[in-house]
Amino acid sequence: MEVYHGIDKFKKIAYPVVTTGTFDGVHLGHMTIINRLKEVAKNQQGETVLLTFFPHPRMVLQEDNDLQLLNTMEEKIGLLEKAGIDHLIIHPFTKEFSRLTSLEFVRDLMVNKIGTKRLVIGYDHHFGRNREGSFEHLMEFGPLYGFDVEEIPAQDIDNVNVSSTKIRKSLLEGDLKTANEYLTHPFSISGKIVSGAQNGRKLGFPTANIEVIERYKLIPAYGIYAVKVQIDQQIFNGMLNIGVRPTIADADGKPTIEVNIFDFNKDIYGKQISVQLIDRIRAEEKFPSLDDLVNQMHLDKLRTIAILEK
């Protein structure tokens, strides 16, 4: 997959089959659009092009908005590449850009910059200043500028009945099973391994502390999770804790993300790490003593191993 940071860097191709949107999560609903995009491209001997934006429009237009996203941009790039997109354009979203009319958006970007031959969009898609553009506008613009338009039927979208908002809600409520079903892939958290208080090591469960730099990245409900861990292109099993460590006496009350990697003993400070959340073991809780906490952690590990072995 070719990635272009800005539409001006895109090099025109013979037959672009295009879609556009934020695609946060690259979930089941998005895959309905992507699969149709790929089907059309194959039939027309064309190439798929996905135009997305960063920052998310709501971050720019509603500056006090505390929107949390399912993916960092790097995570989204990985998911779209796995989905089979040929060309990904990541265009900066600014207040100036938001003032483009629907006509300017289509004429200047979709036609002059990309050379769109076929446009595939989701049901009730809107674009341009104040979201004025609609499918009806595209049907008018298509014959004028030489491209065809296809809208995914409402029935197809309704049958999927998935949205990024629903997935965010599920994750914040600790319903990882529903979120992962909607995503069709495990929700992941990526970041850098930083030093911590070494409490896990003292309890016999050494952990790697994960620092997520992107403040907009959604972090799921506090609790213990069974995870797959990727470091240096290698995959390990582990269990992840998200929370404030209420049983630890010297805990400062700040939430942390810590992973205990099974059968692993290497110095990995400063390395990049990615964890895929497979299942939620339990909610975070305060135990009467450290011994009770350690006993529970042993039970958590046994349950995690059983889940990951499936």
C-alpha positions as CSV (number, residue, x, y, z in Angstrom):
1,M,0.0,0.0,0.0
2,E,1.3,3.5,-0.9
3,V,0.8,6.1,1.7
4,Y,0.6,9.8,0.9
5,H,0.8,12.5,3.7
6,G,-1.1,15.2,1.8
7,I,-3.2,15.0,-1.4
8,D,-0.6,17.0,-3.4
9,K,1.9,14.1,-3.0
10,F,-0.5,11.6,-4.7
11,K,0.6,10.6,-8.2
12,K,-2.3,10.0,-10.5
13,I,-3.1,6.5,-11.7
14,A,-5.0,5.1,-14.7
15,Y,-8.3,4.2,-13.0
16,P,-8.8,5.3,-9.4
17,V,-11.7,3.8,-7.5
18,V,-12.1,6.1,-4.5
19,T,-13.8,6.3,-1.2
20,T,-13.4,8.9,1.5
21,G,-14.1,9.2,5.3
22,T,-12.4,9.0,8.7
23,F,-12.6,5.2,8.9
24,D,-11.9,5.2,12.7
25,G,-11.6,1.6,13.8
26,V,-11.8,0.1,10.3
27,H,-14.8,-1.8,11.6
28,L,-17.3,-4.2,10.0
29,G,-19.3,-1.3,8.5
30,H,-16.2,0.2,7.0
31,M,-15.3,-3.2,5.5
32,T,-18.6,-3.3,3.7
33,I,-17.5,-0.2,1.8
34,I,-13.9,-1.4,1.4
35,N,-14.8,-4.8,0.0
36,R,-17.1,-3.2,-2.5
37,L,-14.4,-0.7,-3.5
38,K,-12.0,-3.6,-4.1
39,E,-14.6,-5.5,-6.1
40,V,-15.2,-2.5,-8.4
41,A,-11.5,-1.9,-8.8
42,K,-11.0,-5.6,-9.8
43,N,-13.8,-5.5,-12.3
44,Q,-12.5,-2.3,-13.9
45,Q,-8.9,-3.2,-13.7
46,G,-8.4,-0.2,-11.5
47,E,-6.8,0.6,-8.1
48,T,-8.4,1.5,-4.8
49,V,-7.8,4.9,-3.3
50,L,-8.9,5.9,0.2
51,L,-8.9,9.5,1.2
52,T,-8.9,10.2,4.9
53,F,-8.1,13.1,7.2
54,F,-6.0,14.0,10.2
55,P,-6.7,15.4,12.7
56,H,-10.2,14.2,12.9
57,P,-12.6,17.0,11.8
58,R,-14.3,17.2,15.2
59,M,-10.9,17.8,16.8
60,V,-10.5,20.9,14.6
61,L,-14.0,22.2,14.4
62,Q,-14.8,21.6,18.1
63,E,-11.6,22.5,19.9
64,D,-12.9,21.7,23.3
65,N,-14.1,18.3,22.1
66,D,-12.7,15.4,24.1
67,L,-13.2,12.9,21.3
68,Q,-11.4,9.6,21.8
69,L,-10.5,7.6,18.7
70,L,-10.2,3.9,18.3
71,N,-7.0,4.1,16.3
72,T,-3.9,6.1,16.2
73,M,-2.9,7.0,12.6
74,E,-0.2,4.4,12.6
75,E,-2.7,1.7,13.7
76,K,-5.2,2.8,11.1
77,I,-2.5,2.6,8.4
78,G,-1.8,-1.0,9.4
79,L,-5.4,-2.0,9.4
80,L,-6.1,-0.4,6.0
81,E,-3.0,-2.1,4.5
82,K,-4.3,-5.4,5.9
83,A,-7.7,-4.7,4.4
84,G,-6.1,-4.5,0.9
85,I,-6.2,-0.8,0.0
86,D,-3.8,0.2,-2.7
87,H,-3.4,3.9,-2.1
88,L,-4.0,5.8,1.2
89,I,-4.1,9.6,1.2
90,I,-3.9,11.2,4.6
91,H,-4.8,14.9,4.1
92,P,-4.4,17.5,6.9
93,F,-7.8,18.7,8.1
94,T,-7.7,22.4,9.0
95,K,-10.3,25.1,9.5
96,E,-9.4,26.5,6.1
97,F,-9.9,23.1,4.5
98,S,-13.3,22.8,6.2
99,R,-14.5,25.9,4.3
100,L,-14.3,24.1,1.0
101,T,-17.7,23.9,-0.6
102,S,-19.0,20.6,-1.8
103,L,-18.3,21.6,-5.4
104,E,-14.7,22.7,-4.6
105,F,-14.2,19.4,-2.7
106,V,-15.3,17.3,-5.7
107,R,-13.7,19.4,-8.4
108,D,-10.4,20.3,-6.8
109,L,-9.7,17.2,-4.8
110,M,-11.6,14.2,-6.1
111,V,-11.2,15.1,-9.8
112,N,-8.2,17.4,-10.3
113,K,-6.0,15.9,-7.7
114,I,-7.0,12.2,-7.7
115,G,-8.6,11.8,-11.1
116,T,-11.6,9.8,-9.7
117,K,-13.2,7.4,-12.1
118,R,-15.6,5.7,-9.7
119,L,-16.6,6.9,-6.2
120,V,-18.0,4.5,-3.7
121,I,-19.5,6.0,-0.5
122,G,-21.5,4.8,2.5
123,Y,-25.2,5.6,2.9
124,D,-26.0,9.2,4.0
125,H,-22.4,10.4,3.4
126,H,-21.9,14.2,3.7
127,F,-18.9,16.3,2.8
128,G,-17.8,19.9,2.2
129,R,-18.5,23.1,4.2
130,N,-21.1,22.5,6.9
131,R,-21.5,19.0,5.5
132,E,-23.6,20.5,2.6
133,G,-22.6,17.8,0.1
134,S,-24.7,14.7,-0.3
135,F,-25.2,11.7,-2.6
136,E,-27.6,13.9,-4.7
137,H,-24.8,16.4,-5.2
138,L,-22.4,13.7,-6.3
139,M,-25.0,12.4,-8.8
140,E,-25.1,15.9,-10.3
141,F,-21.3,16.4,-10.3
142,G,-20.5,12.9,-11.7
143,P,-21.6,13.5,-15.3
144,L,-20.0,17.0,-15.3
145,Y,-16.6,15.8,-14.2
146,G,-16.5,12.3,-15.7
147,F,-16.9,9.9,-12.8
148,D,-19.5,7.4,-11.7
149,V,-20.9,7.3,-8.2
150,E,-22.1,4.3,-6.1
151,E,-23.7,4.5,-2.7
152,I,-23.7,1.5,-0.5
153,P,-27.5,0.8,0.1
154,A,-29.0,1.7,3.4
155,Q,-30.1,-1.9,3.9
156,D,-26.5,-3.1,3.7
157,I,-25.4,-0.6,6.2
158,D,-28.3,-1.2,8.5
159,N,-27.8,-5.0,8.4
160,V,-24.3,-4.4,9.7
161,N,-25.6,-2.0,12.3
162,V,-22.1,-1.0,13.4
163,S,-20.6,2.4,14.2
164,S,-17.4,3.7,15.7
165,T,-19.6,5.3,18.4
166,K,-21.0,1.9,19.4
167,I,-17.6,0.4,19.6
168,R,-16.2,3.3,21.8
169,K,-19.2,2.8,24.1
170,S,-18.6,-0.9,24.4
171,L,-14.9,-0.4,25.2
172,L,-15.6,2.2,27.8
173,E,-18.1,-0.1,29.5
174,G,-15.6,-3.0,29.5
175,D,-17.6,-5.0,26.8
176,L,-14.5,-6.1,24.8
177,K,-16.3,-9.0,23.3
178,T,-18.9,-6.8,21.5
179,A,-16.2,-4.3,20.5
180,N,-14.0,-7.0,18.9
181,E,-17.0,-8.5,17.1
182,Y,-17.8,-5.2,15.6
183,L,-14.2,-4.4,14.7
184,T,-13.6,-7.9,13.2
185,H,-10.1,-7.7,14.8
186,P,-8.8,-7.3,18.4
187,F,-8.7,-3.8,19.7
188,S,-5.1,-2.8,20.2
189,I,-3.0,-0.4,22.2
190,S,0.4,0.8,21.0
191,G,3.1,2.8,22.7
192,K,6.6,3.0,24.1
193,I,7.8,1.0,27.1
194,V,8.8,3.3,29.9
195,S,10.2,2.7,33.5
196,G,7.7,2.2,36.3
197,A,7.6,1.7,40.1
198,Q,8.7,-2.0,39.7
199,N,5.7,-3.1,41.9
200,G,4.9,-5.9,39.6
201,R,8.4,-7.4,39.8
202,K,8.2,-7.3,43.7
203,L,4.9,-9.3,43.5
204,G,6.4,-11.9,41.1
205,F,4.7,-10.5,38.0
206,P,7.1,-8.1,36.3
207,T,5.3,-5.7,34.0
208,A,6.2,-3.4,31.1
209,N,4.7,0.0,31.4
210,I,3.2,1.3,28.2
211,E,3.1,5.0,27.4
212,V,0.6,6.0,24.8
213,I,1.7,9.3,23.4
214,E,-1.4,10.1,21.4
215,R,-3.8,11.7,23.9
216,Y,-6.8,11.1,21.7
217,K,-6.4,7.3,21.8
218,L,-9.3,5.6,23.6
219,I,-8.3,3.5,26.6
220,P,-10.8,0.9,27.6
221,A,-12.4,0.4,31.0
222,Y,-10.1,-0.4,33.9
223,G,-9.5,-4.1,34.4
224,I,-7.4,-7.2,33.5
225,Y,-7.2,-8.3,29.9
226,A,-5.8,-11.4,28.1
227,V,-3.6,-10.0,25.4
228,K,-1.2,-10.9,22.5
229,V,2.0,-8.8,22.7
230,Q,4.1,-7.7,19.7
231,I,7.7,-6.6,20.2
232,D,10.3,-6.6,17.5
233,Q,8.0,-8.5,15.1
234,Q,7.7,-11.3,17.7
235,I,4.4,-12.3,19.4
236,F,4.0,-13.3,23.0
237,N,1.1,-14.1,25.4
238,G,0.4,-11.9,28.4
239,M,-2.1,-10.2,30.6
240,L,-2.6,-6.4,30.7
241,N,-3.7,-4.2,33.6
242,I,-5.4,-0.9,33.0
243,G,-6.1,1.1,36.1
244,V,-4.9,2.9,39.2
245,R,-3.6,-0.1,41.2
246,P,-5.8,0.4,44.2
247,T,-4.2,-2.3,46.4
248,I,-0.7,-1.0,46.0
249,A,0.2,1.3,49.0
250,D,2.4,3.7,47.0
251,A,0.2,4.0,44.0
252,D,-0.3,7.7,43.1
253,G,-3.8,7.3,41.7
254,K,-2.7,7.9,38.2
255,P,-3.9,5.3,35.6
256,T,-1.3,3.1,34.1
257,I,-1.2,0.5,31.3
258,E,1.0,-2.4,32.3
259,V,1.5,-5.8,30.6
260,N,3.0,-8.9,32.2
261,I,4.5,-10.8,29.3
262,F,4.6,-14.6,29.8
263,D,7.9,-16.5,29.5
264,F,9.8,-13.3,28.8
265,N,12.9,-11.8,30.4
266,K,14.6,-9.1,28.3
267,D,15.4,-5.5,28.7
268,I,12.9,-3.7,26.4
269,Y,12.9,-0.2,27.8
270,G,12.4,2.4,25.1
271,K,11.0,-0.1,22.6
272,Q,7.7,0.1,20.8
273,I,5.1,-2.4,21.8
274,S,1.6,-3.3,20.6
275,V,-0.9,-5.3,22.6
276,Q,-4.1,-6.9,21.1
277,L,-6.8,-7.2,23.7
278,I,-8.4,-10.6,23.3
279,D,-10.7,-10.8,26.3
280,R,-11.4,-9.0,29.5
281,I,-10.7,-11.2,32.5
282,R,-12.3,-9.0,35.2
283,A,-12.7,-5.4,36.5
284,E,-10.1,-3.8,38.6
285,E,-10.7,-4.1,42.3
286,K,-9.0,-3.4,45.7
287,F,-8.0,-6.4,47.7
288,P,-7.6,-6.6,51.5
289,S,-3.9,-7.4,51.2
290,L,-1.0,-7.9,48.8
291,D,-1.2,-11.6,49.4
292,D,-4.8,-11.6,48.2
293,L,-3.8,-9.6,45.1
294,V,-1.0,-12.0,44.3
295,N,-3.4,-15.0,44.7
296,Q,-5.9,-13.4,42.3
297,M,-3.1,-12.6,39.8
298,H,-2.2,-16.3,39.7
299,L,-5.8,-17.1,39.0
300,D,-5.9,-14.3,36.3
301,K,-2.9,-15.8,34.6
302,L,-4.4,-19.3,34.5
303,R,-7.6,-17.9,33.0
304,T,-5.6,-15.9,30.5
305,I,-3.6,-18.9,29.4
306,A,-6.8,-20.9,28.9
307,I,-8.3,-18.1,26.8
308,L,-5.2,-17.5,24.6
309,E,-4.7,-21.3,24.0
310,K,-8.1,-21.3,22.3
